Amino acid sequence: AKKREQQALEEARQKAEAEREAKKLERERLDEEANRKALEELESKKREQQMLEEARQKAAAELEAKEREQQMLEEANHKALAVLEARKREQQMLEEARQKAEAELEAKKLEQQRLETKKPLEGQAAASKPKPEMPFQIIAKGVSEEDANSSYNLGLGYMDLGLLDDAAKEFSRAASDPKLRLESLMLLGICMRKLKNYTTAIQCFTEAIKSSAEKEKLTDLHYETGITFQVWGKLQEALDSFKLVIKYDKSFRDVETRVYELRKALRSAQGG
């Protein structure tokens, strides 16, 4: 009986130890699971915090981009308003030029009628006298890029209206801009030729030729130079200019006809 009792006690002790071990293992399992969950929650919070930070940075970047876009729109708006204002001023100046041209034409008609009525012969003699050449500044100084553009467009308007003196002044201002210099000098030279200021016209074309390397532009410029020399009466210089035109493009306008006529005129003048 004592052996059985001793055996029962031993079994009870082993069972108690097994239960304690099982409980210990369960506690360890629960602690490990709790730690794992805590770590997962911590990692989740870190990821959430990172996502919130990325969202904040993205929102800040979008806000900054919108501010830059708004600033660019405002700058573009200011620029558009400035261009519109410049065009309005230019349109106003062209309208004033048109009115001035009409007034001058009307005044010239009245003056012509008065001269024809009072002194027709004297009026005809005065009209036949060549206009003396006046010194002229080919390229104006101290002109801004915006003013140069306005002057170029205004010069075209004056030229269309026949206001050659006013057009010449505007083309001189426009020539201060390197981007407009070539065209402005050529148009200025044409104005000067029509005003019979041949010396200045040749200076304009020569200056333009110096600043051009394009074949088409050089062809135009040498042709205009030849025309100027021809109407000036300098036939040999005109012939030399037209020869340069043929060098670039022998089919250019009527250059071959002009060369033929000039050679014929020069031979006739030399008695050949």
Secondary structure as GFF3:
##gff-version 3
##sequence-region A 1 272
A	DSSP	alpha_helix	2	118	.	.	.	ID=ss1
A	DSSP	alpha_helix	120	128	.	.	.	ID=ss2
A	DSSP	alpha_helix	145	161	.	.	.	ID=ss3
A	DSSP	alpha_helix	164	174	.	.	.	ID=ss4
A	DSSP	alpha_helix	178	194	.	.	.	ID=ss5
A	DSSP	alpha_helix	198	210	.	.	.	ID=ss6
A	DSSP	alpha_helix	215	232	.	.	.	ID=ss7
A	DSSP	alpha_helix	235	248	.	.	.	ID=ss8
A	DSSP	alpha_helix	255	269	.	.	.	ID=ss9
###
